[in-house]
């Protein structure tokens, strides 16, 4: 048996509109919070990825200065 959809609150609809205006598309099983301060889950970066991207950017910047 498939789970059925529930009704969205006004805050959840505002959340959808807020993030969709910024280019995010929601999946079928995404959980929709009520606060726009919570970014969509797929936008989170892990700590190692964040560090690797920052390190690569610094290497590119410092190598272009010379």
C-alpha positions, 0 to 999 in steps of 0.5 A: 500500500502506498502512503497517501499525501497529507494537506500542506499548511500555509507555512509549508506552501510558503516554504515551497514558493520561497525555495522554488523561486530560488531554483530548487525543485522538490522530489516526490518524497521530500519532507517540507518544513515550515521554516524558510531558514531550513535549506532543502536537504539536498543543498547540504554539503558534507564537511570534507567536501566543503574543505576540499572545495575551499582548498582547491579554490585557494590553490587556484587563487594563489597559483594565479597570483604569481 
